Amino acid sequence: METSSLRYKLLRFVWWLIPWLMVAVLTVGVVMLFGRVVEKQARLAKAKQEAMKNVRPPTKIITLVMTPRLLKDKIDLPAEIEPLEDLTVRAEVGGQVLEVPVKEGQEVKRGQILARLDDRDYLSALRRVEANYKLAKAEYNRISALAEKRVTAKSQLDSIEAQLKDLEAQMAAANLALTRTAISAPIAGRLNRQKAKEGDFIAKGDPVAQILQTNRVKVRVGVPESDVAAVFELEEAEVVIEALGGLRVRGRKSFLSHQPSTLARLYDLELMLENPDGRILPGMFARVELIKEVYPRALVIPLYAVIAQGEQHYVFVENGGLAKKRFITLGALEGWQVQVVKGLSPQDKVIVVGHRLLEEDQPVEVLKTVQDPREIIGS
């Protein structure tokens, strides 16, 4: 009886277990089948990709051979040309302008007459003081002779002597005022503007003329705080003047301020330029090229050959007819060229034309190989 009951229970357990075993077997079968499908799809995709590579014609490219060369890390800063001297000549006495013997634009020498004022009043004043002086001098001689004979008091001689000295001072002042009616150039230079015109009435302190010294000119440039250390030992810098067809001249450093002159934290740098022919005019704009560092053996590529991927940069190099991706680290920038400090080696062939259409290991056909980035422009 007990044996029969045990068999009955075992039989019921087996019948209960059979559906679950079938579910488990079906599940395992489905998983294995799905895995085989995925593996087969991967094989088909890879085969299709390989087939496309074999069918796709090689991409035509131009390569640049990496050759170490000189690179200058420099910055271009805007600047303005100023005259060596900019002097406004002012009248030291007032009066009517009778003559202007010079014209605007001409060169004037130091001491050359720029304008003459009506001097009649000043001449009259001088003659009046001279007459009083002559009278006082005669009186002084007479009293001095009497004082020697002790006929007159010493105090009277002292009084006339003081009067004589005062008249001498008045005569010197009147003579100086008379000479100042002829207004002369205190420095040599070019008469940029003649402000006094014939017939004008001018007062003391009024502007008469503007004289510029332009045989040498100053170039004033504001150097950012981040770059000011590069100009401490600077002696010369290249100055480019676009208004004169991109004229390049060497400027000699004459001054560097030790305190920023603006809220933008710019330090004033002055360069001196020789200007014997007067072509460089005050007010012209210029660019100053300041060299921060020199790399004698740098690897340089065109900036447009670099492809950005997030914060990383890479290029393609040609190797055995295939395009290979190289991640690089960039350095100094010079115009449209950039230094590569890591990721490339000498004699590497960097793809500089056609690289935007490439993928890793894609076949390529080299149309041209250049040694210098500047050759690409003519390609």
C-alpha positions in Angstrom: 0.0 0.0 0.0 2.8 2.4 0.9 4.7 1.4 -2.2 1.8 2.1 -4.4 1.3 5.5 -2.9 4.9 6.4 -3.4 4.8 5.4 -7.0 1.7 7.5 -7.5 3.4 10.6 -6.0 6.5 10.1 -8.2 4.4 9.8 -11.3 2.5 13.0 -10.5 5.9 14.8 -9.9 7.2 13.6 -13.3 4.0 14.7 -15.1 4.3 18.1 -13.4 8.0 18.5 -14.3 7.6 17.6 -18.0 6.0 20.9 -19.1 8.8 22.9 -17.4 11.5 20.8 -19.0 9.9 21.4 -22.4 9.9 25.2 -21.7 13.5 25.2 -20.7 14.5 23.2 -23.8 12.6 25.6 -26.0 14.2 28.6 -24.3 17.7 27.2 -24.8 16.9 26.5 -28.4 15.6 30.0 -29.0 18.7 31.5 -27.4 21.1 29.4 -29.5 19.1 30.1 -32.6 19.3 33.9 -32.0 23.0 33.7 -31.3 23.5 31.9 -34.6 21.4 34.6 -36.4 23.4 37.4 -34.9 26.7 35.7 -35.7 25.5 35.1 -39.3 24.4 38.8 -39.7 27.9 39.9 -38.4 29.6 37.7 -40.9 27.4 38.9 -43.7 28.0 42.6 -42.7 31.7 42.0 -42.6 31.7 40.2 -45.9 29.6 43.1 -47.4 32.0 45.7 -46.1 35.0 43.8 -47.5 33.2 43.4 -50.8 32.5 47.2 -50.8 36.1 47.9 -50.1 37.1 45.7 -53.0 34.5 47.3 -55.3 35.1 51.0 -54.2 37.8 52.6 -56.3 40.8 54.1 -54.4 40.4 57.7 -53.3 42.7 60.1 -55.1 44.9 62.1 -52.6 47.8 64.4 -52.3 50.3 63.8 -49.5 52.8 65.9 -47.7 56.1 64.4 -46.5 57.0 65.3 -43.0 60.3 67.1 -43.0 61.6 69.0 -40.0 61.9 72.7 -40.7 62.2 76.1 -39.0 59.1 77.4 -37.3 58.6 80.7 -35.5 55.9 81.0 -32.9 54.8 84.6 -33.4 51.9 86.8 -32.7 50.5 89.7 -34.9 49.4 92.8 -33.0 47.8 95.9 -34.5 49.8 99.1 -34.2 49.7 102.7 -35.3 52.4 104.9 -36.8 53.2 108.1 -35.0 55.7 110.9 -35.8 58.9 111.1 -33.9 57.9 114.6 -32.8 54.5 116.3 -33.1 54.9 119.9 -32.1 52.3 122.7 -32.1 54.0 126.1 -32.4 52.2 128.8 -30.4 52.4 132.6 -30.4 54.3 134.0 -27.5 52.9 137.5 -28.1 49.7 138.8 -29.7 49.2 140.8 -32.8 48.1 140.9 -36.5 49.8 138.4 -38.9 51.5 140.4 -41.6 53.4 137.6 -43.4 53.4 133.8 -43.7 56.6 133.0 -45.7 56.1 129.2 -45.6 53.6 126.8 -47.1 52.0 123.6 -45.7 53.8 120.4 -46.6 57.3 121.9 -47.0 60.3 121.0 -44.9 61.4 123.7 -42.5 64.7 124.2 -40.7 65.2 125.0 -37.1 64.9 128.8 -36.6 63.2 129.3 -40.0 60.5 132.1 -39.8 56.9 130.6 -39.9 55.0 133.9 -39.5 55.6 137.6 -38.9 53.4 139.7 -36.7 52.9 143.5 -36.8 55.7 144.7 -34.6 55.0 148.5 -34.5 53.6 148.5 -31.0 56.4 146.4 -29.6 59.0 148.6 -31.4 57.4 151.7 -30.0 57.5 150.2 -26.5 61.1 149.3 -26.9 62.1 152.8 -28.0 60.2 154.4 -25.1 62.0 152.2 -22.6 65.3 152.9 -24.4 64.7 156.7 -24.1 63.9 156.4 -20.4 67.0 154.3 -20.0 69.2 156.8 -21.7 67.8 159.6 -19.5 68.3 157.5 -16.4 71.8 156.6 -17.4 72.7 160.3 -17.9 71.2 161.1 -14.5 73.1 158.2 -12.9 76.4 159.4 -14.4 75.8 162.9 -13.1 74.8 161.8 -9.6 77.7 159.4 -9.5 80.2 162.2 -10.2 78.6 164.3 -7.4 78.8 161.3 -5.1 82.5 161.0 -5.7 82.9 164.6 -4.6 80.6 164.0 -1.6 78.2 166.7 -2.9 75.1 164.4 -2.9 73.8 161.8 -0.6 74.6 158.1 -1.1 70.9 157.2 -0.9 70.2 159.3 -4.0 72.8 157.4 -6.0 71.3 154.1 -4.8 67.8 155.1 -5.9 68.9 156.1 -9.4 70.9 152.9 -9.7 67.9 150.8 -8.8 65.8 152.8 -11.4 68.5 152.1 -14.0 68.4 148.3 -13.3 64.6 148.3 -13.6 64.8 150.1 -16.9 67.4 147.6 -18.1 65.0 144.8 -17.3 62.1 146.6 -19.1 64.3 147.1 -22.1 65.3 143.4 -22.2 61.6 142.4 -21.9 60.5 144.9 -24.7 63.3 143.7 -26.9 62.3 140.0 -26.3 58.7 140.8 -27.1 59.8 142.5 -30.3 61.8 139.5 -31.4 58.9 137.2 -30.7 56.8 138.9 -33.4 58.9 136.8 -35.8 57.6 133.3 -35.0 60.3 130.7 -35.9 60.4 126.9 -36.0 61.9 125.5 -32.7 62.7 122.2 -34.5 63.4 121.0 -38.0 60.6 119.0 -39.7 57.7 119.1 -42.1 55.2 121.9 -41.8 52.0 119.8 -41.6 49.6 122.6 -40.9 49.9 126.4 -41.0 47.1 127.7 -38.8 48.1 131.4 -38.8 46.9 133.2 -42.0 47.8 136.7 -43.2 45.5 139.3 -41.7 44.5 137.2 -38.7 44.7 138.6 -35.2 46.2 136.1 -32.8 46.6 136.3 -29.1 49.4 135.0 -26.9 49.2 131.2 -26.8 47.2 130.8 -30.0 48.4 127.9 -32.3 50.4 129.1 -35.3 51.7 125.9 -37.0 52.2 122.2 -36.6 55.6 120.6 -37.3 56.1 116.9 -37.6 59.4 115.1 -37.6 59.0 112.0 -39.9 62.5 111.2 -41.0 62.0 108.6 -38.2 58.7 107.4 -37.0 57.4 105.5 -34.0 55.2 102.4 -34.0 53.1 102.1 -30.9 51.6 98.7 -30.1 49.7 97.4 -27.1 51.1 94.0 -25.9 48.8 91.7 -23.9 49.8 90.7 -20.4 50.1 87.1 -21.5 52.7 88.0 -24.2 54.6 90.8 -22.5 57.3 88.4 -21.2 58.2 87.7 -24.9 59.3 91.3 -25.5 61.5 91.8 -22.4 64.6 90.8 -24.4 63.3 92.0 -27.7 65.6 94.3 -29.7 63.9 94.3 -33.1 60.5 93.3 -34.6 59.1 93.0 -38.1 56.5 95.8 -38.9 54.1 95.2 -41.8 52.4 98.3 -43.4 49.5 97.2 -45.5 48.8 100.7 -46.9 52.2 100.6 -48.6 51.6 97.2 -50.3 52.5 95.1 -47.4 55.8 96.9 -46.9 58.0 95.1 -44.3 60.5 97.0 -42.2 62.6 96.2 -39.1 61.7 98.3 -36.1 64.1 98.9 -33.2 62.6 98.8 -29.7 62.9 102.1 -27.9 60.4 101.8 -25.0 58.4 99.3 -23.1 56.0 100.5 -20.4 56.2 98.9 -17.0 52.5 99.4 -16.3 49.5 98.7 -18.4 47.9 101.8 -19.9 44.4 100.5 -20.4 41.8 98.3 -18.6 42.5 95.7 -21.2 45.9 95.1 -19.5 48.0 96.2 -22.6 51.6 97.3 -22.2 52.8 100.1 -24.5 55.7 99.0 -26.8 57.4 101.6 -29.0 59.5 100.7 -32.1 61.6 103.2 -34.0 61.6 103.0 -37.8 63.9 104.9 -40.2 61.8 106.8 -42.8 64.3 108.7 -45.0 62.0 108.9 -48.1 58.9 109.9 -46.0 56.7 107.1 -47.4 55.6 106.0 -44.0 53.0 108.5 -42.8 51.8 109.2 -39.3 48.3 107.7 -38.7 48.9 104.6 -40.9 47.9 101.3 -39.4 50.5 98.5 -39.1 51.0 95.0 -37.9 53.8 94.1 -35.6 55.1 90.5 -35.7 56.5 89.5 -32.3 58.5 86.2 -32.2 57.8 84.3 -28.9 59.8 81.2 -29.6 61.8 79.5 -32.4 61.6 75.8 -33.2 64.5 74.8 -35.5 63.2 71.3 -36.4 59.4 71.4 -36.3 57.0 69.1 -38.1 54.4 71.4 -39.7 51.1 70.6 -41.5 48.4 72.7 -43.0 45.7 73.6 -40.5 43.0 72.3 -42.9 44.6 68.8 -42.8 43.6 68.4 -39.2 40.3 66.7 -38.4 38.7 67.4 -35.0 37.0 64.6 -33.0 35.6 66.1 -29.8 38.7 67.4 -28.0 41.0 65.2 -30.0 42.6 65.8 -33.4 43.8 63.4 -36.0 45.1 63.2 -39.5 45.3 60.4 -42.1 48.7 59.2 -43.3 49.3 57.0 -46.4 50.9 53.7 -45.7 51.1 50.9 -48.3 48.2 52.3 -50.4 45.9 52.5 -47.4 44.7 55.4 -45.2 45.8 55.2 -41.6 44.4 57.4 -38.8 46.9 59.1 -36.5 45.8 61.0 -33.4 48.1 64.1 -32.9 48.9 66.8 -30.4 49.1 70.4 -31.8 51.6 73.1 -30.9 52.5 76.5 -32.2 50.4 78.1 -35.0 52.0 80.1 -37.9 49.4 81.6 -40.2 47.6 78.6 -41.9 50.2 76.1 -40.7 50.3 74.3 -37.3 53.1 72.4 -35.5 52.6 68.7 -34.6 54.4 67.9 -31.4 53.2 64.3 -31.0 51.8 61.6 -33.3 53.9 62.1 -36.4 57.4 61.3 -37.4 59.8 62.5 -40.1 59.1 60.9 -43.5 55.4 60.2 -42.7 53.2 61.0 -45.6 50.2 63.1 -44.3 47.2 63.2 -46.6 46.4 66.9 -47.1 43.9 66.7 -50.0 41.1 64.1 -50.1 41.3 63.3 -46.4 37.8 64.4 -45.6 36.3 61.4 -47.5 38.5 58.7 -45.9 37.9 55.9 -43.5 40.4 53.7 -41.7 42.2 51.3 -44.0 40.5 52.7 -47.1 42.5 52.3 -50.3 44.0 55.5 -51.7 45.8 56.5 -54.9 48.6 59.2 -54.5 48.3 61.8 -57.2 51.1 64.0 -55.9 53.6 64.1 -53.1 54.9 67.5 -51.9 57.8 68.4 -49.6 56.6 71.9 -48.5 53.1 72.9 -47.4 53.2 75.9 -49.7 53.4 73.7 -52.7 49.8 72.5 -52.0 48.4 75.9 -52.9 49.6 75.5 -56.5 48.4 71.9 -56.7 
